[in-house]
Amino acid sequence: MIGLSEVVAAARRIGTHIHRTPLVYSRSLSLLSGNEIYLKCENLQKTGSFKIRGALNAVLQLTTAEQHRGVVTGSSGNHGQALAYAARQAKVRAVVVMPENVSAAKRGACQSYGGETVLYGLTAEARLAHAEHLVQSEGLVLVHPYDDARVIAGQGTLGLEVLAEYPEVNYLVAPVGGGGLLSGVALATKESSPKVQVIGVEPLVSPRLSYSWQEGQASELLGEAWQPSVADGLRSRRPGKLPYALTKRYVDKLVTVGEGEIVAAMKLILERTKLLAEPSGAVAVAAVLQPPLQGLGKKMVCVVSGGNIELAALARLLG
């Protein structure tokens, strides 16, 4: 387990390297939600998502020997880009294992930050397994996308920023895939301000953390229990073991949102606030526009976790 001190240390470590993203009030979303809605705009963060927080915190803690070895991860997009960027800042080699069907745009974005890309498999599990193979065969250092204490502490700095700017907040609502963001934010928020309710939001088609809570351990969704969501940043089949433990301790509630609700929220954010959110970045807003969060009359912050979406995909979703 990690504590608040690790998150505070991460904030000091990465503070000069990242953007302090804005907290934006939306009157339109507030009226539709029946709550006072603010957006924490990580879509405006460096590399286009919150992932740079954790990646930088991990890379900046590498020993001299580890820096010489280089880092590796498995990622279909945001974490890979963030790790490549962070490694370039530290002059460290970075290898990103991406799916064989990755788009040219996503692979190119990762390479533009200096990352070496390796194509392997089609699932997150296959990518991470091959990354582990490269740890053994090439001596690289694994930086897991979400099951890594350094990464989780870095993501938690987002929670500290929200509380510093908006201490009156009642609810902090964040997406959850593997659990790195939600666990870090929940830890930082609850240890700093226990009265704040922390809510995690999952796609209805792949509620891996809800399932794990029911099972009493980090568990994998198998067969038809898992379907690929339009929120492609939330497609892991199981949460990390450390995120599972932290969310069980600090998260107040998990809610789910449907595929149509995710797309509708993404469109609303674009129309009403002129902010571009990728589908994964829109799930928190989708959650506050329906029960059980709608109409509570509370002060809520929705984490817009990223804005990396290809134009062709955006056109398809917008119709």
C-alpha positions in Angstrom: 0.0 0.0 0.0 1.0 3.6 -0.5 0.0 6.7 1.4 -0.6 10.4 1.1 3.1 11.1 1.6 3.9 9.3 -1.7 1.3 11.4 -3.6 2.6 14.7 -2.0 6.2 13.7 -3.0 5.0 12.9 -6.5 3.4 16.4 -6.8 6.7 18.0 -5.9 8.6 15.7 -8.2 6.5 16.3 -11.4 5.1 19.7 -10.7 7.4 21.7 -13.0 7.1 19.1 -15.8 3.3 19.0 -16.3 0.4 21.4 -16.7 -1.8 22.3 -13.8 -4.9 21.7 -15.8 -7.9 24.0 -15.4 -11.1 23.3 -13.4 -13.9 24.5 -15.7 -17.5 25.2 -14.5 -20.3 24.3 -17.0 -23.6 25.9 -16.5 -25.2 23.7 -19.2 -24.0 20.5 -17.7 -25.0 21.7 -14.2 -28.6 22.3 -15.4 -28.8 18.9 -17.1 -27.3 17.1 -14.1 -29.1 18.9 -11.3 -25.7 19.4 -9.6 -22.9 22.0 -9.7 -20.6 20.5 -12.4 -16.9 21.3 -12.8 -14.6 19.6 -15.3 -11.0 18.7 -14.4 -9.6 19.1 -17.9 -6.8 16.5 -18.2 -7.6 16.5 -22.0 -5.5 19.6 -21.9 -2.6 17.9 -20.1 0.7 17.2 -21.8 0.4 14.2 -24.2 -3.4 14.7 -24.1 -4.2 12.8 -20.9 -3.6 12.3 -17.2 -1.2 9.5 -17.9 1.8 11.7 -18.0 1.5 12.2 -14.2 2.1 8.6 -13.4 4.6 8.0 -16.1 6.8 10.9 -15.1 6.7 10.0 -11.4 7.9 6.5 -12.3 10.6 7.6 -14.7 11.9 10.4 -12.4 12.5 7.8 -9.7 14.6 5.4 -11.7 18.1 4.7 -10.4 21.1 5.4 -12.5 21.4 1.7 -13.3 17.7 1.6 -14.3 18.1 4.7 -16.5 20.8 2.9 -18.5 18.5 -0.2 -18.9 15.5 1.8 -20.3 11.8 1.3 -19.7 9.1 -0.8 -21.3 5.3 -1.0 -21.1 2.3 -2.4 -22.9 -0.2 0.2 -24.1 -2.7 0.8 -26.9 -2.4 4.6 -26.6 -2.2 7.1 -23.8 0.1 5.4 -21.3 2.5 4.5 -24.1 2.6 8.1 -25.3 3.1 9.4 -21.8 5.9 7.0 -21.0 7.7 7.8 -24.2 7.4 11.5 -23.5 8.6 11.1 -19.9 11.5 8.9 -21.0 12.6 11.4 -23.6 12.7 14.2 -20.9 15.0 11.9 -18.8 17.0 10.8 -21.8 16.0 7.2 -21.2 15.2 4.5 -23.8 11.5 3.6 -23.9 9.9 0.6 -25.7 6.1 0.5 -26.0 4.4 -2.8 -26.9 1.3 -2.0 -28.9 -1.5 -4.2 -30.4 -1.0 -5.6 -33.9 -4.1 -3.7 -35.1 -3.0 -0.3 -33.6 -3.8 2.6 -35.9 -1.0 4.4 -37.7 -2.0 7.6 -35.9 -1.5 6.1 -32.4 1.7 4.4 -33.3 3.0 7.6 -34.9 2.1 9.7 -31.8 4.1 7.3 -29.6 7.1 7.4 -32.0 6.9 11.2 -32.2 7.7 11.3 -28.5 10.7 9.1 -29.0 9.3 5.8 -28.1 10.3 2.6 -29.9 7.1 0.6 -30.8 6.8 -3.2 -30.9 3.6 -4.7 -32.3 2.4 -7.8 -30.4 -1.0 -9.5 -29.9 -4.4 -7.9 -29.7 -5.2 -7.7 -26.0 -3.9 -5.8 -23.1 -2.9 -9.0 -21.4 -0.8 -10.1 -24.5 0.9 -6.7 -24.6 1.9 -6.7 -21.0 3.0 -10.4 -21.2 5.4 -9.4 -24.1 6.6 -6.4 -22.1 7.5 -8.8 -19.3 9.3 -10.9 -21.8 11.4 -7.9 -22.8 12.2 -7.2 -19.2 13.8 -10.7 -19.1 15.4 -10.7 -22.5 16.6 -7.1 -22.8 16.9 -6.0 -19.1 14.3 -3.2 -19.5 12.4 -1.9 -16.5 8.6 -2.4 -16.6 6.4 0.6 -15.9 3.0 -0.9 -15.6 0.1 1.2 -16.9 -1.8 1.0 -13.6 -0.5 -1.7 -11.2 2.5 0.3 -10.1 2.8 2.3 -6.9 4.8 5.1 -8.5 2.2 5.4 -11.3 -0.7 5.5 -8.9 1.0 8.1 -6.7 1.5 10.3 -9.8 -2.1 10.0 -10.8 -3.1 10.9 -7.3 -1.6 14.4 -7.8 -4.8 15.2 -9.8 -6.8 14.8 -6.6 -4.6 17.2 -4.7 -5.0 19.9 -7.4 -8.8 19.6 -7.3 -8.9 20.0 -3.5 -6.5 23.0 -3.6 -8.6 24.8 -6.1 -12.1 23.7 -5.0 -12.1 22.6 -1.4 -15.9 22.8 -1.2 -16.3 19.9 -3.6 -18.8 17.2 -2.4 -18.2 14.5 -5.1 -15.2 13.6 -7.2 -16.2 11.4 -10.2 -13.5 9.6 -12.2 -13.3 6.8 -14.8 -11.9 3.4 -14.0 -10.3 0.8 -16.3 -7.3 -0.8 -14.7 -7.8 1.4 -11.6 -4.6 3.5 -11.5 -6.3 6.9 -11.8 -9.3 6.1 -9.5 -7.1 4.5 -6.8 -4.6 7.4 -6.8 -7.2 10.1 -6.8 -9.3 8.3 -4.1 -6.2 7.9 -1.9 -5.2 11.6 -2.2 -8.7 12.9 -1.8 -9.9 10.7 1.2 -6.6 11.2 3.1 -6.8 14.9 2.6 -10.6 15.5 2.9 -12.5 12.4 4.1 -15.9 14.1 3.6 -15.6 14.1 -0.2 -17.4 11.3 -1.9 -15.2 9.5 -4.5 -17.2 7.8 -7.3 -15.7 5.4 -9.9 -17.4 5.0 -13.3 -17.1 1.9 -15.5 -18.6 1.0 -18.9 -21.6 -1.2 -18.4 -20.2 -3.7 -21.0 -17.0 -4.3 -18.9 -17.4 -3.6 -15.2 -14.2 -5.3 -14.1 -13.8 -3.4 -10.8 -17.4 -3.9 -9.7 -17.0 -7.6 -10.5 -13.8 -7.8 -8.5 -15.4 -6.1 -5.5 -18.1 -8.8 -5.6 -15.4 -11.5 -5.8 -13.3 -10.1 -3.0 -10.1 -9.9 -5.1 -8.8 -8.5 -8.4 -10.6 -10.7 -10.9 -10.8 -11.0 -14.7 -14.0 -10.7 -16.7 -14.2 -13.8 -18.9 -16.3 -14.7 -21.9 -19.3 -12.5 -22.6 -19.0 -10.8 -19.3 -16.5 -8.5 -21.0 -17.2 -6.6 -24.2 -14.9 -3.9 -25.8 -16.3 -0.5 -24.9 -16.3 2.6 -27.2 -14.2 3.9 -24.3 -11.1 2.2 -25.5 -9.0 3.5 -22.7 -11.1 1.4 -20.3 -10.8 -2.0 -21.9 -8.8 -3.9 -19.4 -10.3 -7.2 -18.4 -9.2 -7.0 -14.8 -8.0 -4.2 -12.4 -4.6 -4.2 -10.9 -4.1 -5.8 -7.5 -2.9 -2.6 -5.8 -5.7 -0.4 -7.4 -8.2 -3.1 -6.2 -6.9 -2.8 -2.6 -6.9 1.0 -2.7 -10.3 1.4 -4.2 -11.8 -1.0 -1.7 -10.4 1.2 1.0 -11.1 4.7 -0.4 -13.8 4.6 -3.1 -17.4 5.2 -1.9 -19.3 3.9 -4.9 -19.0 2.4 -8.4 -21.5 3.2 -11.1 -21.8 2.1 -14.7 -22.8 3.9 -17.9 -24.0 2.5 -21.3 -22.3 2.9 -24.6 -24.9 5.4 -26.0 -24.6 7.4 -22.8 -20.8 7.7 -23.2 -21.1 9.0 -26.8 -23.9 11.4 -25.8 -21.8 12.8 -23.0 -18.8 13.2 -25.3 -21.0 15.2 -27.8 -22.5 17.3 -25.0 -19.0 18.2 -23.7 -18.0 19.3 -27.1 -21.2 21.2 -27.9 -21.6 22.9 -24.5 -18.0 23.5 -23.3 -16.1 23.4 -26.6 -13.7 20.8 -25.0 -12.8 17.7 -26.9 -13.0 14.6 -24.7 -12.2 11.1 -25.9 -14.9 8.5 -25.0 -13.0 7.4 -21.9 -12.8 11.0 -20.8 -16.5 11.4 -21.1 -17.7 8.6 -18.8 -17.7 10.7 -15.6 -20.0 13.3 -17.2 -22.2 10.5 -18.5 -22.5 9.3 -14.9 -23.7 12.6 -13.5 -26.4 13.0 -16.1 -28.3 10.0 -14.8 -29.3 8.3 -11.5 -28.0 7.7 -9.0 -25.9 10.9 -9.3 -28.3 13.1 -11.2 -30.4 15.6 -9.2 -28.5 15.5 -5.9 -27.8 19.2 -5.8 -24.1 18.6 -4.9 -20.9 20.2 -6.0 -19.2 17.7 -8.3 -15.9 17.5 -10.2 -15.9 15.2 -13.2 -12.4 14.1 -14.4 -12.1 14.5 -18.2 -9.3 12.1 -18.3 -8.1 12.6 -21.9 -8.8 14.0 -25.3 -6.8 11.7 -27.6 -9.2 10.6 -30.3 -8.5 10.2 -34.0 -10.5 12.5 -36.3 -11.9 9.6 -38.3 -13.2 7.9 -35.1 -14.6 11.3 -33.9 -16.5 11.7 -37.2 -18.0 8.2 -36.8 -19.1 8.8 -33.3 -20.5 12.3 -34.0 -22.4 10.9 -37.0 
